[in-house]
Amino acid sequence: MLAKRIIPCLDVKDGTTVKGVNFVNFREAGDPVELGKRYSDAGADELVYLDITASHEGRRTFVELVKRVASAINIPFTVGGGISDIDDVEKLLDAGADKISINSAAIRNPELIDGIASRFGSQVCVVAIDAKTTAENEWICYLNGGRIPTGKTLFEWAKEAQERGAGEILFTSMDHDGVKSGFANNALAALNDILSIPVIASGGAGSYKDFYDVFTIGKADAALAASIFHFNEISVERLKRYLNERNITVRL
C-alpha cells in the first residue's frame, strides 16, 4: 500500500502566511520560509504554497518568495496562485517548485491542464478545487479564493480534470475550512470512487482522529492542513506516530 501523505499548507498573503475560517477572517501565522523549513525538518511528506490573493488581484505569484521557500526545504513542493499560462508554470518550476497547483485558471481555461500535462507531465499538474454545498446538497466549485461560484459541480469537474491530464486533485471543502470539525469525508470517498488519480483532502482538520478518519472513511491519499500545524496544536511527528500506531501506512 502507498504511504498516506501529510502535507502542511502555507496560505500566503502579502508575503506572510495566514489562516482563515471558511476562506475569510485571516490571521497571521508566520514567515513562510521559516514555516516551510520547520515542516521539512519535521518529516512532512510535501509542502503546499498557495498565494491566496493572486488570482483575485489579477497578478502572478511572487516568484522570489517561492525561491526562498524552495531553498529552505528538501521535500516535494507544490505552488499555486495566480498561474494563468505555461510561462507562469515554467517560471515557478525554475524557481524550485516540483508541482504546480491550478484552480481558477483551470476552470476558466481547461485546456491549460492539457498543456501542462503534455509539456511537463501529469505529475506536475495538481488541480485544486474549492467547493461548497448548496441547499440542495450539491457541491459547487468556486473561483478566486472562494469568491465566485461557477456552474461546475465538484464531481464533474474533477472527472474532467483527470481526463485532461491532472496528476492529482486537491479538494478543499469551503464548508469545513478552518472549522476543525473534520474533513468532508463523504465527498472525498465519492471522489476516490470515481477517480483513478490521488485525492488530497483539505479543509477541516482539527484533531488526530480527523486524519485517521480522512484516510479510512474519506479514502484520501493525502491530507493537507494549515492552522493546526502553524499554531502548534498538532505536530507532524506526533501525528505520524498516531497514524502508524493505528495501522495507517505513513513514512516515519
ChimeraX attribute file (.defattr): number of C-alpha atoms within 10 A of each C-alpha:
attribute: neighborCount
match mode: 1-to-1
recipient: residues
	/A:1	6
	/A:2	8
	/A:3	13
	/A:4	20
	/A:5	20
	/A:6	24
	/A:7	26
	/A:8	25
	/A:9	26
	/A:10	28
	/A:11	25
	/A:12	25
	/A:13	16
	/A:14	11
	/A:15	14
	/A:16	17
	/A:17	25
	/A:18	22
	/A:19	24
	/A:20	17
	/A:21	18
	/A:22	18
	/A:23	18
	/A:24	13
	/A:25	9
	/A:26	14
	/A:27	13
	/A:28	14
	/A:29	20
	/A:30	17
	/A:31	15
	/A:32	22
	/A:33	21
	/A:34	14
	/A:35	22
	/A:36	28
	/A:37	18
	/A:38	16
	/A:39	24
	/A:40	21
	/A:41	15
	/A:42	13
	/A:43	18
	/A:44	23
	/A:45	22
	/A:46	22
	/A:47	26
	/A:48	22
	/A:49	23
	/A:50	22
	/A:51	24
	/A:52	23
	/A:53	19
	/A:54	21
	/A:55	21
	/A:56	16
	/A:57	10
	/A:58	13
	/A:59	13
	/A:60	16
	/A:61	23
	/A:62	16
	/A:63	16
	/A:64	11
	/A:65	16
	/A:66	23
	/A:67	17
	/A:68	16
	/A:69	23
	/A:70	23
	/A:71	14
	/A:72	16
	/A:73	21
	/A:74	18
	/A:75	18
	/A:76	17
	/A:77	22
	/A:78	24
	/A:79	28
	/A:80	26
	/A:81	28
	/A:82	26
	/A:83	26
	/A:84	20
	/A:85	17
	/A:86	14
	/A:87	10
	/A:88	16
	/A:89	23
	/A:90	15
	/A:91	13
	/A:92	23
	/A:93	21
	/A:94	12
	/A:95	18
	/A:96	20
	/A:97	24
	/A:98	18
	/A:99	24
	/A:100	26
	/A:101	26
	/A:102	27
	/A:103	26
	/A:104	26
	/A:105	21
	/A:106	22
	/A:107	22
	/A:108	12
	/A:109	13
	/A:110	16
	/A:111	16
	/A:112	21
	/A:113	28
	/A:114	20
	/A:115	17
	/A:116	23
	/A:117	19
	/A:118	12
	/A:119	12
	/A:120	15
	/A:121	15
	/A:122	20
	/A:123	15
	/A:124	22
	/A:125	27
	/A:126	29
	/A:127	27
	/A:128	25
	/A:129	29
	/A:130	27
	/A:131	23
	/A:132	23
	/A:133	15
	/A:134	9
	/A:135	6
	/A:136	6
	/A:137	8
	/A:138	13
	/A:139	18
	/A:140	19
	/A:141	28
	/A:142	23
	/A:143	20
	/A:144	20
	/A:145	20
	/A:146	20
	/A:147	12
	/A:148	11
	/A:149	14
	/A:150	14
	/A:151	10
	/A:152	15
	/A:153	17
	/A:154	21
	/A:155	19
	/A:156	11
	/A:157	19
	/A:158	25
	/A:159	17
	/A:160	13
	/A:161	25
	/A:162	21
	/A:163	13
	/A:164	19
	/A:165	24
	/A:166	27
	/A:167	22
	/A:168	25
	/A:169	25
	/A:170	22
	/A:171	25
	/A:172	24
	/A:173	25
	/A:174	24
	/A:175	18
	/A:176	20
	/A:177	26
	/A:178	24
	/A:179	16
	/A:180	17
	/A:181	14
	/A:182	21
	/A:183	27
	/A:184	24
	/A:185	21
	/A:186	13
	/A:187	18
	/A:188	25
	/A:189	18
	/A:190	13
	/A:191	24
	/A:192	19
	/A:193	10
	/A:194	12
	/A:195	17
	/A:196	12
	/A:197	16
	/A:198	19
	/A:199	26
	/A:200	25
	/A:201	30
	/A:202	30
	/A:203	27
	/A:204	30
	/A:205	28
	/A:206	21
	/A:207	15
	/A:208	16
	/A:209	14
	/A:210	19
	/A:211	28
	/A:212	20
	/A:213	15
	/A:214	26
	/A:215	23
	/A:216	14
	/A:217	16
	/A:218	22
	/A:219	24
	/A:220	23
	/A:221	21
	/A:222	21
	/A:223	24
	/A:224	22
	/A:225	23
	/A:226	25
	/A:227	24
	/A:228	19
	/A:229	19
	/A:230	22
	/A:231	11
	/A:232	9
	/A:233	10
	/A:234	16
	/A:235	17
	/A:236	22
	/A:237	14
	/A:238	12
	/A:239	18
	/A:240	23
	/A:241	14
	/A:242	16
	/A:243	18
	/A:244	15
	/A:245	10
	/A:246	10
	/A:247	9
	/A:248	18
	/A:249	16
	/A:250	17
	/A:251	15
	/A:252	11
